[in-house]
Amino acid sequence: MIPNGFAEVLKNELKRVDDASVTKRNERVIETFEFPSGRAPRAIINGKQYVLFNANDYLGLRFNEKVKAAEHDASQKYGAGPGGVRFICGTSAVHVELERALAAFHGRDAGMVFSSAFALNLGVLHALLKGQSKDSLVSSNVLVVSDELNHRSIIDGIRVAGLPSEQKAIFKHLNLADLRRVLKENIGKYARAVVITDGIFSMLGECQDLGALQQVADEFSSQYPEGVLTVVDDSHGVAAYGRSGRGAEEATDAKCTLLIGTLGKGFGADGGYVVGDRLVIDYLRESVASYIYSNPVSPGTAGAALAAVTLVDSPDGKKLLEKVHRNVERFMAGASKAGYTFAAASSHPIQPLLIGDAAKTKALVAELAASGYLVTGINYPVVPKGKDEIRVQLSAAHSDEDVDEFLAALAAAGKKLQITA
Ligand SMILES: Cc1ncc(COP(=O)(O)O)c(C=O)c1O
């Protein structure tokens, strides 16, 4: 039983959330999926069919037969759950194989898999910014520099590390001149700097120029006794972006100190991962609490992820990457023709349509849902006032007809709601 006093507080808090129209708890329940031949899977919600243009499954791998079969095989072999944390219960060969495959895919020595990229960021940032115990030789005499629009898990990871405010700096979104300014201003003050950024930004689909960012870090590295580390979280970029699905690093010709990704978007499975030099990964395995004291993904999920990594790195994966990018081009051309403008330049499967008005954004999302299409409306405070957008996410699972029919619905709704001319 909740004590009356606290129950009253919670009721008021939920009312506050609802009154502010930022409710998230009333999630849509997908009853099942239907699989029309040659078309994207249809989600069935309250008995009605929907085509998803709001999912992160950029290559359609969550329904891939090979990926699902690998999940089944791994759980038959190792069980439905991992049985406990790895340093106590041991680890399944499938987890080790997955880590090797991820490291090889990204051209690194070693990798580590976590239950989620969110949990990873909370733990890894703490370990990079601060030693885990009072005996640790890793000092917290560090400056962390973060892009102003970084994902919530990065913001929280920095928070959890608990550094004083002068050790936390933000550079303007995608503005490497500003990053340069911050690194220059702090020379001589800290043992090391850690620059952290999203690779692909999830709200607008923009890509950080990691090649140029790495150059800025290299320029200042000798001016910090322990150097300048670069950390990229490319959760939306991996298995979605770059010629062979290696994400923002591939697209901008870069190799950061650490690359973080999720297995739960383009790879179609679940879990988070980090790859880098063996020395850093060995340190992280010794020090990251959300790895040491928390279960890994289930063996089945690791098996599915391993099959997905193998698939992405094969001619079939190439075909899926080409297909999603053809869908992106088809969508961009069709949406422009229908009179829409884009909230940012993105060649990623995340395509943001600028609506610029909260009420019209809401109405457009509802109108599209009535026609059987799900997209995400994004309003202030997630984006600045007047920059309200709908985020459309393309997938290789969408057929040409799926994209064309969606564009027709989008054009009709735009006219009806006087969003487009
Ligand atoms: C940049 C970034 N990092 C981390 C996450 C969280 O990933 P996961 O679902 O694996 O926790 C997301 C997902 O929204 C993301 O966009």
The ligand as a Tripos MOL2 file, in Angstrom:
@<TRIPOS>MOLECULE
LIG
   16    16     1     0     0
SMALL
NO_CHARGES

@<TRIPOS>ATOM
      1 C1         21.8190    7.8680  -29.3210 C.3       1 LIG1
      2 C2         21.0860    6.8190  -28.5550 C.ar      1 LIG1
      3 N1         21.7180    6.1600  -27.5630 N.ar      1 LIG1
      4 C3         21.0960    5.2030  -26.8510 C.ar      1 LIG1
      5 C4         19.7960    4.8520  -27.1020 C.ar      1 LIG1
      6 C5         19.1440    3.7730  -26.2690 C.3       1 LIG1
      7 O1         19.2930    2.5530  -26.9130 O.3       1 LIG1
      8 P1         18.7270    1.2230  -26.1910 P.3       1 LIG1
      9 O2         17.3080    1.1010  -26.6230 O.co2     1 LIG1
     10 O3         19.6080    0.1170  -26.6650 O.co2     1 LIG1
     11 O4         18.8560    1.4620  -24.7230 O.co2     1 LIG1
     12 C6         19.1010    5.4940  -28.1310 C.ar      1 LIG1
     13 C7         17.6940    5.1240  -28.4150 C.2       1 LIG1
     14 O5         16.8110    5.9140  -28.4960 O.2       1 LIG1
     15 C8         19.7610    6.5050  -28.8830 C.ar      1 LIG1
     16 O6         19.1280    7.1450  -29.8560 O.3       1 LIG1
@<TRIPOS>BOND
     1     1     2 1
     2     2     3 ar
     3     2    15 ar
     4     3     4 ar
     5     4     5 ar
     6     5     6 1
     7     5    12 ar
     8     6     7 1
     9     7     8 1
    10     8     9 2
    11     8    10 1
    12     8    11 1
    13    12    13 1
    14    12    15 ar
    15    13    14 2
    16    15    16 1
@<TRIPOS>SUBSTRUCTURE
     1 LIG1         1 GROUP 0 **** ****
